[in-house]
Amino acid sequence: MAGQSLVGEAGRRGSGVRSDCWVGLEKTDSGGVQLNLTSKVGDLFGDSIRKVVLDTVKAFGCENLVLHVEDQGALPWVIQARVEAALRRSGLEPQNDPRPPARPAPRPDGTSQDRLRRSRLYLPGNEPKFAVNAGLHLPDGVILDLEDSVHPAEKDAARYMVRNALRCVDFGPAERMVRINQDELGLEDLDVVVPENPEMILIPKVETSGQIEQVQARIDAIQKDQGLEFPIWLMPILESAQGVENALDIALASPKVAALTIGLEDYTADLGVVKTPEGSETLWARSRLVNAARAAGVQAIDSVYGDVADEAGLLAWCQRSRAMGFQGMGCIHPRQIRIIHEGFAPSEKELEKALRIVSAFEDAEAKGLGVVSLGTKMIDRPVVLRAQKLVDQARDAGLLGEPAEEGEVTP
């Protein structure tokens, strides 16, 4: 490439790159489009790669271009995103829809507001190698991140990568989440990702209810314009003292807010204190978030645990977090998922007690009794409701079988 003048480029190149590619564009005086392709899988998939590249170029109506593509085993949706980013960076806009064909069909009704959210796995939005097999690790949700994990110069390219991942990657039962950027950049992210039906949008560094209202208005406008009715839930991330102080107003800012969470790295930096593995310096803020979430009727979700190697510390954090009222937390590595699920699971003793309470309640209702008793103790209705919720969560987590039909015996 020495001596050649590129008008646009995108992606990564070099021997250390995998599941990605690099695309460079030159303008020429001659007609047509010339493609120079090098690929580690060229013998097997060279024709397919050329088709993806040329189909994307065709959608832009390009002529007089030379494209250089260095492929390191990228999937078609990755190649398409890189070519599109390079074309847009050269000042071109598509004349037709350049997106790759959508493959996995999203859940027709999306996900519920109170679905199980014990774990959410962060995936850097501009690193396709992490998205490809993320669903195999069985997190409750995957977060395609456009914010902190993406270099400022790569925000535009990451959008197309995340859009294509939503279109083309099967994440299994995991909830499909996107963390957008702040302010106007985040609203522009929505323009690209909302048409792909993400199930939840994470909004970073929220300090006022107005930020939620602005995001909700943009989502509503996009969906109305494109005739979309897919429900998209919101999870504001509180990362400052002001955000924590306004937690309840933020949680109530939209009926689509399903959960509140906190970002402890930024929060402790805002306070000017050191973040510790025990978390005593953030106990008040996390407790306030739980209380605000409960008051608003949404889920309370904890931050991430940054030391991937400290599995014992992570388990202890999860157990304390659950005891505080949190229902899940973030994770930055797949190896944390199993431990988080273990830490947020009810103990065998808790579950047995909850099942006895629910059984006593159902027995009392069947007999037309207004009072529920278990042994010699009277059971208040809030206790019954808490037991029912714990049983439902355990069933969602696969710790219990489905409730038996009338006349059947529950296993």
Backbone hydrogen bonds in HBPLUS format (Angstrom, degrees):
<---DONOR---> <-ACCEPTOR-->    atom                        ^
c    i                          cat <-CA-CA->   ^        H-A-AA   ^      H-
h    n   atom  resd res      DA  || num        DHA   H-A  angle D-A-AA Bond
n    s   type  num  typ     dist DA aas  dist angle  dist       angle   num
A0004-GLN N   A0001-MET O   3.13 MM   3  5.59 163.8  2.16 134.7 135.8     1
A0007-VAL N   A0025-LEU O   2.85 MM  18  5.72 154.6  1.91 144.3 152.9     2
A0025-LEU N   A0008-GLY O   2.79 MM  17  5.25 146.7  1.90 164.7 170.7     3
A0010-ALA N   A0023-VAL O   2.94 MM  13  5.40 146.3  2.05 147.3 156.7     4
A0023-VAL N   A0010-ALA O   2.86 MM  13  5.40 162.2  1.89 164.6 169.0     5
A0012-ARG N   A0021-CYS O   2.98 MM   9  5.54 133.4  2.20 125.8 124.8     6
A0017-VAL N   A0014-GLY O   3.25 MM   3  5.71 166.6  2.27 115.0 118.5     7
A0019-SER N   A0072-GLN O   2.91 MM  53  5.72 131.4  2.15 159.8 150.3     8
A0072-GLN N   A0020-ASP O   2.93 MM  52  5.53 155.3  1.99 160.1 165.7     9
A0022-TRP N   A0070-GLU O   2.91 MM  48  5.17 152.2  1.99 137.7 146.9    10
A0070-GLU N   A0022-TRP O   2.93 MM  48  5.17 160.9  1.96 147.5 153.9    11
A0024-GLY N   A0068-HIS O   2.88 MM  44  5.05 156.5  1.93 146.0 153.5    12
A0068-HIS N   A0024-GLY O   2.84 MM  44  5.05 164.3  1.86 154.3 157.9    13
A0026-GLU N   A0066-VAL O   2.88 MM  40  5.04 148.5  1.98 147.6 155.7    14
A0066-VAL N   A0026-GLU O   2.88 MM  40  5.04 157.2  1.93 142.6 146.2    15
A0028-THR N   A0064-ASN O   2.98 MM  36  5.05 162.6  2.01 124.7 126.8    16
A0064-ASN N   A0032-GLY O   2.91 MM  32  5.13 116.3  2.33 118.1 133.4    17
A0065-LEU N   A0032-GLY O   3.26 MM  33  6.78 150.8  2.35 146.9 155.5    18
A0034-GLN N   A0065-LEU O   2.90 MM  31  6.32 165.2  1.92 156.0 160.0    19
A0067-LEU N   A0034-GLN O   2.76 MM  33  6.15 166.9  1.77 167.5 171.0    20
A0036-ASN N   A0067-LEU O   2.76 MM  31  6.06 171.2  1.77 170.3 173.3    21
A0069-VAL N   A0036-ASN O   2.93 MM  33  6.25 166.7  1.95 160.4 162.4    22
A0038-THR N   A0069-VAL O   2.94 MM  31  6.30 161.1  1.98 167.1 173.2    23
A0071-ASP N   A0038-THR O   2.82 MM  33  6.18 170.2  1.83 161.2 163.0    24
A0042-GLY N   A0039-SER O   3.24 MM   3  4.71 162.6  2.28 101.6 100.5    25
A0040-LYS N   A0071-ASP O   3.39 MM  31  6.56 151.4  2.48 140.1 145.2    26
A0044-LEU N   A0041-VAL O   3.14 MM   3  5.64 131.4  2.38 109.9 121.3    27
A0045-PHE N   A0041-VAL O   2.85 MM   4  5.91 173.4  1.85 166.6 168.7    28
A0046-GLY N   A0042-GLY O   2.81 MM   4  4.10 133.2  2.03 127.0 123.8    29
A0049-ILE N   A0045-PHE O   2.93 MM   4  6.19 160.6  1.97 161.6 167.3    30
A0050-ARG N   A0046-GLY O   3.02 MM   4  6.24 163.8  2.04 149.9 154.1    31
A0051-LYS N   A0047-ASP O   3.04 MM   4  6.26 152.6  2.12 143.5 150.9    32
A0052-VAL N   A0048-SER O   3.07 MM   4  6.38 160.9  2.11 150.8 154.8    33
A0053-VAL N   A0049-ILE O   3.02 MM   4  6.29 169.0  2.03 157.7 160.3    34
A0054-LEU N   A0050-ARG O   2.90 MM   4  6.02 173.7  1.91 155.0 157.1    35
A0055-ASP N   A0051-LYS O   2.81 MM   4  5.81 154.8  1.88 149.8 156.7    36
A0056-THR N   A0052-VAL O   3.14 MM   4  6.26 154.2  2.21 143.8 149.9    37
A0057-VAL N   A0053-VAL O   3.03 MM   4  6.33 160.5  2.07 149.8 155.5    38
A0058-LYS N   A0054-LEU O   2.87 MM   4  6.00 153.1  1.95 141.5 149.2    39
A0059-ALA N   A0055-ASP O   3.12 MM   4  6.39 146.1  2.24 139.3 147.0    40
A0060-PHE N   A0057-VAL O   3.02 MM   3  5.26 139.5  2.19 102.4 114.2    41
A0062-CYS N   A0057-VAL O   3.44 MM   5  5.89 174.7  2.45 146.1 147.6    42
A0061-GLY N   A0058-LYS O   2.92 MM   3  4.94 153.4  2.00 102.6 111.4    43
A0095-GLN N   A0059-ALA O   2.81 MM  36  5.83 150.9  1.89 146.6 154.7    44
A0096-ASN N   A0059-ALA O   3.00 MM  37  4.87 148.3  2.10 146.8 148.9    45
A0078-VAL N   A0075-LEU O   2.96 MM   3  5.33 132.0  2.19 110.6 123.8    46
A0079-ILE N   A0075-LEU O   3.05 MM   4  6.39 162.6  2.08 159.8 165.1    47
A0080-GLN N   A0076-PRO O   2.93 MM   4  6.13 164.3  1.95 152.7 157.0    48
A0081-ALA N   A0077-TRP O   3.20 MM   4  6.26 155.0  2.27 131.2 137.4    49
A0082-ARG N   A0078-VAL O   3.03 MM   4  6.32 157.7  2.08 153.7 159.3    50
A0083-VAL N   A0079-ILE O   2.94 MM   4  6.19 164.7  1.97 157.7 161.7    51
A0084-GLU N   A0080-GLN O   2.91 MM   4  6.07 166.2  1.93 152.8 157.0    52
A0085-ALA N   A0081-ALA O   2.97 MM   4  6.11 160.1  2.01 144.2 149.8    53
A0086-ALA N   A0082-ARG O   3.00 MM   4  6.20 160.4  2.04 148.1 153.2    54
A0087-LEU N   A0083-VAL O   2.95 MM   4  6.18 159.3  1.99 152.8 158.5    55
A0088-ARG N   A0084-GLU O   2.92 MM   4  6.14 164.7  1.94 155.0 158.9    56
A0089-ARG N   A0085-ALA O   2.90 MM   4  6.04 152.6  1.97 145.2 153.3    57
A0090-SER N   A0086-ALA O   3.12 MM   4  6.32 123.9  2.45 134.4 147.7    58
A0090-SER N   A0087-LEU O   3.10 MM   3  5.16 139.7  2.27  96.0 107.8    59
A0092-LEU N   A0087-LEU O   3.20 MM   5  5.66 157.0  2.26 152.9 147.2    60
A0091-GLY N   A0088-ARG O   2.98 MM   3  5.22 159.3  2.03 110.0 114.5    61
A0103-ARG N   A0167-ARG O   3.00 MM  64  6.36 157.5  2.06 146.6 152.0    62
A0110-GLY N   A0107-ARG O   3.04 MM   3  4.99 167.4  2.05 109.4 113.1    63
A0115-ARG N   A0112-SER O   3.40 MM   3  5.26 164.0  2.43 109.2 106.9    64
A0329-MET N   A0118-ARG O   2.79 MM 211  5.99 153.8  1.86 144.7 144.0    65
A0141-GLY N   A0119-SER O   3.05 MM  22  6.34 122.1  2.40 138.2 152.3    66
A0331-CYS N   A0120-ARG O   2.90 MM 211  5.98 143.9  2.03 160.2 152.3    67
A0121-LEU N   A0141-GLY O   2.86 MM  20  6.24 159.3  1.91 149.5 146.8    68
A0143-ILE N   A0121-LEU O   2.75 MM  22  5.79 171.9  1.76 150.3 148.8    69
A0122-TYR N   A0331-CYS O   3.08 MM 209  6.38 168.2  2.09 174.6 175.1    70
A0123-LEU N   A0143-ILE O   2.75 MM  20  5.73 151.0  1.83 170.4 164.7    71
A0145-ASP N   A0123-LEU O   2.89 MM  22  5.83 176.9  1.89 162.3 163.3    72
A0127-GLU N   A0124-PRO O   3.14 MM   3  5.49 163.8  2.16 121.4 121.5    73
A0125-GLY N   A0145-ASP O   2.76 MM  20  4.69 135.1  1.96 142.2 143.1    74
A0130-PHE N   A0127-GLU O   3.22 MM   3  6.13 159.1  2.27 127.2 130.7    75
A0131-ALA N   A0128-PRO O   3.08 MM   3  5.31 132.9  2.32 104.3 116.7    76
A0134-ALA N   A0131-ALA O   3.30 MM   3  5.18 165.5  2.32 104.8 109.2    77
A0136-LEU N   A0133-ASN O   3.07 MM   3  5.59 146.1  2.19 113.5 122.7    78
A0137-HIS N   A0134-ALA O   3.19 MM   3  5.86 159.3  2.23 117.5 122.8    79
A0138-LEU N   A0135-GLY O   3.12 MM   3  5.44 164.1  2.15 112.1 116.9    80
A0175-GLU N   A0140-ASP O   2.81 MM  35  6.16 169.1  1.82 134.6 135.0    81
A0142-VAL N   A0175-GLU O   2.90 MM  33  6.20 159.6  1.94 168.0 166.9    82
A0177-MET N   A0142-VAL O   2.86 MM  35  5.77 156.6  1.92 175.8 175.5    83
A0144-LEU N   A0177-MET O   2.90 MM  33  6.17 172.0  1.91 142.5 141.0    84
A0179-ARG N   A0144-LEU O   3.15 MM  35  6.33 152.8  2.23 129.6 136.9    85
A0146-LEU N   A0179-ARG O   2.89 MM  33  5.77 157.8  1.94 154.7 161.4    86
A0150-VAL N   A0147-GLU O   3.07 MM   3  5.76 167.0  2.09 126.8 130.6    87
A0154-GLU N   A0151-HIS O   2.80 MM   3  5.33 158.2  1.85 121.6 129.2    88
A0158-ALA N   A0154-GLU O   2.95 MM   4  6.10 156.1  2.01 155.3 162.4    89
A0159-ARG N   A0155-LYS O   3.23 MM   4  6.48 144.0  2.37 143.7 151.3    90
A0161-MET N   A0157-ALA O   3.23 MM   4  6.53 151.0  2.31 144.8 153.3    91
A0162-VAL N   A0158-ALA O   2.83 MM   4  6.05 163.2  1.86 157.4 160.8    92
A0163-ARG N   A0159-ARG O   2.83 MM   4  6.03 163.8  1.86 150.2 155.6    93
A0164-ASN N   A0160-TYR O   2.99 MM   4  6.05 160.8  2.02 139.5 144.5    94
A0165-ALA N   A0161-MET O   2.92 MM   4  6.14 148.2  2.02 142.9 152.2    95
A0166-LEU N   A0162-VAL O   2.97 MM   4  6.24 160.1  2.01 155.4 159.5    96
A0167-ARG N   A0163-ARG O   3.10 MM   4  6.39 144.0  2.24 140.0 150.3    97
A0168-CYS N   A0164-ASN O   2.82 MM   4  5.87 148.7  1.92 149.4 157.4    98
A0169-VAL N   A0165-ALA O   2.93 MM   4  5.13 161.5  1.96 139.6 141.9    99
A0174-ALA N   A0171-PHE O   3.32 MM   3  5.75 150.9  2.41 132.9 130.5   100
A0199-GLU N   A0176-ARG O   2.75 MM  23  5.26 140.7  1.91 145.6 158.8   101
A0200-MET N   A0176-ARG O   3.23 MM  24  6.50 138.0  2.42 147.6 145.7   102
A0178-VAL N   A0200-MET O   3.01 MM  22  6.52 145.5  2.13 150.9 161.3   103
A0202-LEU N   A0178-VAL O   2.82 MM  24  6.02 165.7  1.84 142.0 146.8   104
A0180-ILE N   A0202-LEU O   3.17 MM  22  6.39 149.9  2.27 165.7 166.2   105
A0186-GLY N   A0182-GLN O   3.14 MM   4  4.91 151.3  2.23 111.9 114.9   106
A0186-GLY N   A0183-ASP O   3.02 MM   3  5.39 123.1  2.36 105.5 119.3   107
A0187-LEU N   A0183-ASP O   3.15 MM   4  6.56 149.1  2.25 148.0 157.2   108
A0188-GLU N   A0184-GLU O   2.99 MM   4  6.29 152.2  2.07 148.7 155.9   109
A0189-ASP N   A0185-LEU O   2.99 MM   4  6.32 142.3  2.14 138.5 149.2   110
A0190-LEU N   A0186-GLY O   3.10 MM   4  6.46 149.3  2.19 143.7 150.8   111
A0191-ASP N   A0187-LEU O   3.32 MM   4  6.72 145.1  2.45 140.4 148.4   112
A0192-VAL N   A0189-ASP O   3.03 MM   3  5.46 135.6  2.23 107.9 119.2   113
A0193-VAL N   A0189-ASP O   3.02 MM   4  6.29 162.2  2.05 157.0 162.6   114
A0194-VAL N   A0190-LEU O   2.95 MM   4  5.30 162.1  1.98 139.3 144.8   115
A0196-GLU N   A0193-VAL O   2.93 MM   3  5.47 154.7  2.00 117.6 125.9   116
A0197-ASN N   A0194-VAL O   3.01 MM   3  5.49 156.6  2.06 127.1 126.1   117
A0233-TRP N   A0199-GLU O   3.03 MM  34  6.15 169.6  2.04 136.4 133.7   118
A0201-ILE N   A0233-TRP O   2.81 MM  32  6.29 153.9  1.87 155.9 161.0   119
A0235-MET N   A0201-ILE O   2.92 MM  34  6.21 152.2  2.00 154.8 153.6   120
A0203-ILE N   A0235-MET O   3.10 MM  32  6.23 155.8  2.16 130.3 136.6   121
A0237-ILE N   A0203-ILE O   2.82 MM  34  5.83 151.4  1.90 168.9 159.2   122
A0206-VAL N   A0237-ILE O   2.97 MM  31  5.86 163.0  2.00 160.5 162.2   123
A0211-GLN N   A0208-THR O   3.30 MM   3  5.80 144.3  2.43 107.8 115.1   124
A0212-ILE N   A0209-SER O   3.05 MM   3  5.34 123.3  2.39 104.1 117.6   125
A0213-GLU N   A0209-SER O   3.04 MM   4  6.40 160.7  2.08 153.7 159.6   126
A0214-GLN N   A0210-GLY O   2.94 MM   4  6.09 150.4  2.03 144.3 151.7   127
A0215-VAL N   A0211-GLN O   3.14 MM   4  6.38 159.8  2.18 143.0 147.7   128
A0216-GLN N   A0212-ILE O   2.85 MM   4  6.06 166.7  1.87 156.3 160.5   129
A0217-ALA N   A0213-GLU O   2.93 MM   4  6.04 155.3  1.99 142.8 149.4   130
A0218-ARG N   A0214-GLN O   3.10 MM   4  6.33 153.4  2.17 143.9 150.5   131
A0219-ILE N   A0215-VAL O   2.98 MM   4  6.26 163.8  2.00 155.8 159.9   132
A0220-ASP N   A0216-GLN O   2.91 MM   4  6.10 166.9  1.92 152.3 156.2   133
A0221-ALA N   A0217-ALA O   2.98 MM   4  6.13 156.5  2.03 144.0 150.3   134
A0222-ILE N   A0218-ARG O   3.00 MM   4  6.23 161.2  2.03 152.6 156.9   135
A0223-GLN N   A0219-ILE O   2.94 MM   4  6.14 171.3  1.95 158.6 161.1   136
A0224-LYS N   A0220-ASP O   2.89 MM   4  6.00 156.9  1.95 147.4 154.2   137
A0225-ASP N   A0221-ALA O   2.95 MM   4  6.04 159.9  1.99 144.6 150.4   138
A0226-GLN N   A0222-ILE O   3.02 MM   4  6.22 146.8  2.13 146.8 155.3   139
A0227-GLY N   A0223-GLN O   2.85 MM   4  5.68 106.2  2.40 137.6 152.9   140
A0228-LEU N   A0223-GLN O   2.76 MM   5  4.56 158.4  1.81 138.6 142.1   141
A0227-GLY N   A0224-LYS O   3.37 MM   3  5.09 159.2  2.42  95.8 101.9   142
A0234-LEU N   A0256-LYS O   2.83 MM  22  5.76 154.2  1.90 143.2 141.2   143
A0258-ALA N   A0234-LEU O   2.93 MM  24  5.82 162.8  1.96 154.3 157.0   144
A0261-THR N   A0236-PRO O   3.09 MM  25  6.38 153.1  2.17 165.9 170.1   145
A0238-LEU N   A0261-THR O   2.89 MM  23  6.25 168.3  1.90 145.1 146.0   146
A0263-GLY N   A0238-LEU O   2.90 MM  25  6.07 160.1  1.93 144.0 146.8   147
A0244-VAL N   A0240-SER O   3.08 MM   4  6.39 159.8  2.12 151.8 156.3   148
A0245-GLU N   A0241-ALA O   2.99 MM   4  6.23 159.3  2.04 149.3 155.2   149
A0246-ASN N   A0242-GLN O   3.07 MM   4  6.28 141.0  2.23 144.6 154.4   150
A0247-ALA N   A0244-VAL O   3.17 MM   3  5.01 159.6  2.22 112.6 111.3   151
A0250-ILE N   A0246-ASN O   3.00 MM   4  6.17 159.5  2.04 160.9 167.6   152
A0251-ALA N   A0247-ALA O   2.95 MM   4  6.17 159.0  2.00 150.3 155.9   153
A0252-LEU N   A0248-LEU O   3.04 MM   4  6.25 140.8  2.20 146.3 156.5   154
A0253-ALA N   A0250-ILE O   3.18 MM   3  5.12 163.6  2.21 104.7 109.5   155
A0257-VAL N   A0254-SER O   3.12 MM   3  5.61 170.1  2.13 115.6 118.2   156
A0299-GLN N   A0258-ALA O   3.00 MM  41  6.24 171.8  2.00 140.2 137.5   157
A0260-LEU N   A0299-GLN O   2.86 MM  39  6.27 155.5  1.92 162.4 165.4   158
A0301-ILE N   A0260-LEU O   2.85 MM  41  6.00 165.2  1.87 170.5 172.5   159
A0267-TYR N   A0263-GLY O   3.08 MM   4  6.15 154.0  2.15 145.7 153.8   160
A0268-THR N   A0264-LEU O   2.93 MM   4  5.84 169.8  1.94 143.1 145.8   161
A0269-ALA N   A0265-GLU O   3.15 MM   4  6.28 151.3  2.23 139.2 147.6   162
A0270-ASP N   A0266-ASP O   2.87 MM   4  6.08 148.4  1.97 144.1 152.6   163
A0271-LEU N   A0267-TYR O   2.99 MM   4  6.35 147.7  2.10 144.9 153.9   164
A0272-GLY N   A0268-THR O   2.84 MM   4  5.95 130.1  2.09 137.8 151.8   165
A0273-VAL N   A0268-THR O   3.05 MM   5  5.36 161.2  2.08 150.0 152.2   166
A0282-THR N   A0279-GLY O   3.08 MM   3  5.50 157.4  2.13 112.5 119.4   167
A0283-LEU N   A0280-SER O   3.40 MM   3  5.11 167.0  2.42  99.3 103.0   168
A0286-ARG N   A0282-THR O   3.00 MM   4  6.14 166.7  2.01 160.2 164.0   169
A0287-SER N   A0283-LEU O   2.92 MM   4  6.05 155.0  1.99 146.8 154.0   170
A0288-ARG N   A0284-TRP O   2.91 MM   4  6.12 155.9  1.96 149.6 156.5   171
A0289-LEU N   A0285-ALA O   2.95 MM   4  6.20 152.9  2.02 145.4 152.7   172
A0290-VAL N   A0286-ARG O   3.02 MM   4  6.29 160.2  2.06 147.1 151.6   173
A0291-ASN N   A0287-SER O   3.00 MM   4  6.25 162.5  2.03 150.4 154.9   174
A0292-ALA N   A0288-ARG O   2.90 MM   4  6.11 162.0  1.93 150.9 155.8   175
A0293-ALA N   A0289-LEU O   2.85 MM   4  6.02 162.2  1.89 153.9 159.0   176
A0294-ARG N   A0290-VAL O   2.94 MM   4  6.15 162.3  1.98 151.3 155.8   177
A0295-ALA N   A0291-ASN O   2.92 MM   4  6.11 157.9  1.97 147.4 154.0   178
A0296-ALA N   A0292-ALA O   2.97 MM   4  6.17 143.3  2.11 144.3 153.9   179
A0297-GLY N   A0293-ALA O   2.92 MM   4  6.01 115.1  2.35 137.6 154.2   180
A0298-VAL N   A0293-ALA O   2.90 MM   5  5.07 165.7  1.92 148.6 148.3   181
A0297-GLY N   A0294-ARG O   3.14 MM   3  4.97 146.3  2.26  95.2 105.4   182
A0327-GLN N   A0300-ALA O   2.81 MM  27  5.95 164.0  1.84 177.5 175.4   183
A0302-ASP N   A0328-GLY O   2.74 MM  26  6.01 161.2  1.78 152.8 146.2   184
A0330-GLY N   A0303-SER O   3.34 MM  27  5.61 151.3  2.43 106.1 112.8   185
A0310-ASP N   A0307-ASP O   3.21 MM   3  5.54 145.8  2.33 107.2 116.3   186
A0311-GLU N   A0309-ALA O   3.12 MM   2  5.86 125.9  2.43 107.4  92.4   187
A0314-LEU N   A0310-ASP O   3.03 MM   4  6.25 151.5  2.12 142.4 150.4   188
A0315-LEU N   A0311-GLU O   2.96 MM   4  6.19 162.1  2.00 148.8 152.8   189
A0316-ALA N   A0312-ALA O   3.03 MM   4  6.25 162.8  2.06 148.7 153.3   190
A0317-TRP N   A0313-GLY O   2.94 MM   4  6.13 155.1  2.00 144.8 151.9   191
A0318-CYS N   A0314-LEU O   2.89 MM   4  6.17 161.4  1.93 154.3 158.8   192
A0319-GLN N   A0315-LEU O   3.01 MM   4  6.26 160.5  2.05 150.9 155.8   193
A0320-ARG N   A0316-ALA O   3.01 MM   4  6.26 158.3  2.06 148.9 154.6   194
A0321-SER N   A0317-TRP O   2.78 MM   4  5.92 157.1  1.83 151.6 159.2   195
A0322-ARG N   A0318-CYS O   2.83 MM   4  6.04 164.1  1.85 154.0 157.2   196
A0323-ALA N   A0319-GLN O   3.08 MM   4  6.21 155.0  2.15 138.9 145.9   197
A0324-MET N   A0320-ARG O   3.05 MM   4  6.31 132.6  2.28 140.0 152.1   198
A0324-MET N   A0321-SER O   3.08 MM   3  5.14 132.6  2.32  96.8 109.8   199
A0326-PHE N   A0321-SER O   3.14 MM   5  5.55 156.7  2.20 151.0 143.9   200
A0325-GLY N   A0322-ARG O   3.05 MM   3  5.20 143.7  2.19 101.6 112.3   201
A0336-GLN N   A0333-HIS O   2.99 MM   3  5.74 163.5  2.02 124.4 129.6   202
A0337-ILE N   A0334-PRO O   3.09 MM   3  5.55 155.9  2.15 114.9 121.5   203
A0340-ILE N   A0336-GLN O   2.97 MM   4  6.15 159.4  2.01 156.4 162.6   204
A0341-HIS N   A0337-ILE O   2.97 MM   4  6.23 164.2  1.99 158.8 162.6   205
A0342-GLU N   A0338-ARG O   3.00 MM   4  6.22 152.3  2.08 143.8 151.7   206
A0343-GLY N   A0339-ILE O   2.80 MM   4  6.02 158.0  1.85 150.1 156.5   207
A0344-PHE N   A0340-ILE O   2.98 MM   4  6.16 143.5  2.12 149.8 158.0   208
A0345-ALA N   A0342-GLU O   3.29 MM   3  5.28 161.7  2.33 102.4 107.6   209
A0351-LEU N   A0347-SER O   2.97 MM   4  6.22 164.4  2.00 156.7 160.5   210
A0352-GLU N   A0348-GLU O   2.95 MM   4  6.10 159.8  1.99 147.6 153.1   211
A0353-LYS N   A0349-LYS O   3.07 MM   4  6.25 161.8  2.10 148.5 153.0   212
A0354-ALA N   A0350-GLU O   2.95 MM   4  6.18 160.5  1.99 149.4 155.0   213
A0355-LEU N   A0351-LEU O   2.92 MM   4  6.12 159.0  1.97 151.1 156.3   214
A0356-ARG N   A0352-GLU O   3.05 MM   4  6.32 150.8  2.14 143.9 151.6   215
A0357-ILE N   A0353-LYS O   2.97 MM   4  6.27 157.1  2.03 151.2 157.4   216
A0358-VAL N   A0354-ALA O   2.93 MM   4  6.17 166.1  1.95 154.0 157.3   217
A0359-SER N   A0355-LEU O   2.92 MM   4  6.01 157.3  1.97 142.9 149.8   218
A0360-ALA N   A0356-ARG O   2.88 MM   4  6.07 156.0  1.94 146.4 152.9   219
A0361-PHE N   A0357-ILE O   2.91 MM   4  6.15 153.0  1.99 148.0 155.8   220
A0362-GLU N   A0358-VAL O   2.93 MM   4  6.17 164.2  1.95 152.8 156.3   221
A0363-ASP N   A0359-SER O   2.94 MM   4  6.09 151.6  2.02 144.9 153.1   222
A0364-ALA N   A0360-ALA O   2.93 MM   4  6.12 156.0  1.99 144.4 150.6   223
A0365-GLU N   A0361-PHE O   2.93 MM   4  6.20 158.0  1.98 151.1 157.2   224
A0366-ALA N   A0362-GLU O   2.98 MM   4  6.13 155.1  2.04 141.8 148.6   225
A0367-LYS N   A0363-ASP O   3.12 MM   4  6.34 140.4  2.28 140.8 150.7   226
A0369-LEU N   A0364-ALA O   2.80 MM   5  5.00 157.6  1.84 158.1 152.9   227
A0368-GLY N   A0365-GLU O   3.02 MM   3  4.93 155.0  2.08 100.1 107.9   228
A0379-ILE N   A0372-VAL O   2.77 MM   7  5.36 174.5  1.77 150.3 149.8   229
A0374-LEU N   A0377-LYS O   2.76 MM   3  5.31 160.9  1.80 158.5 164.9   230
A0377-LYS N   A0374-LEU O   3.10 MM   3  5.31 164.0  2.12 126.2 126.0   231
A0383-VAL N   A0380-ASP O   3.08 MM   3  5.41 126.8  2.38 105.3 118.6   232
A0384-VAL N   A0380-ASP O   3.17 MM   4  6.59 151.1  2.26 147.5 156.1   233
A0384-VAL N   A0381-ARG O   3.02 MM   3  4.97 114.7  2.46  96.3 112.4   234
A0385-LEU N   A0381-ARG O   2.90 MM   4  6.20 163.1  1.93 161.3 165.3   235
A0386-ARG N   A0382-PRO O   2.98 MM   4  6.14 156.7  2.04 141.6 147.8   236
A0387-ALA N   A0383-VAL O   2.96 MM   4  6.17 155.6  2.02 144.1 150.9   237
A0388-GLN N   A0384-VAL O   2.83 MM   4  6.11 158.2  1.88 153.6 159.8   238
A0389-LYS N   A0385-LEU O   2.96 MM   4  6.18 157.7  2.01 147.1 152.9   239
A0390-LEU N   A0386-ARG O   2.98 MM   4  6.22 157.8  2.03 147.7 153.6   240
A0391-VAL N   A0387-ALA O   2.96 MM   4  6.19 159.4  2.01 150.6 156.0   241
A0392-ASP N   A0388-GLN O   2.92 MM   4  6.16 159.6  1.96 148.8 154.6   242
A0393-GLN N   A0389-LYS O   2.90 MM   4  6.13 160.7  1.94 151.3 156.4   243
A0394-ALA N   A0390-LEU O   2.89 MM   4  6.10 156.3  1.95 147.1 153.9   244
A0395-ARG N   A0391-VAL O   2.92 MM   4  6.15 148.6  2.02 145.5 154.3   245
A0396-ASP N   A0392-ASP O   2.87 MM   4  6.19 158.0  1.92 149.5 155.7   246
A0397-ALA N   A0393-GLN O   2.92 MM   4  6.13 145.0  2.05 143.4 153.1   247
A0399-LEU N   A0394-ALA O   2.79 MM   5  5.11 152.3  1.87 168.7 160.7   248
A0398-GLY N   A0395-ARG O   3.04 MM   3  5.11 159.8  2.08 105.2 111.2   249
A0408-GLU N   A0405-GLU O   2.92 MM   3  5.47 161.4  1.95 140.2 142.2   250
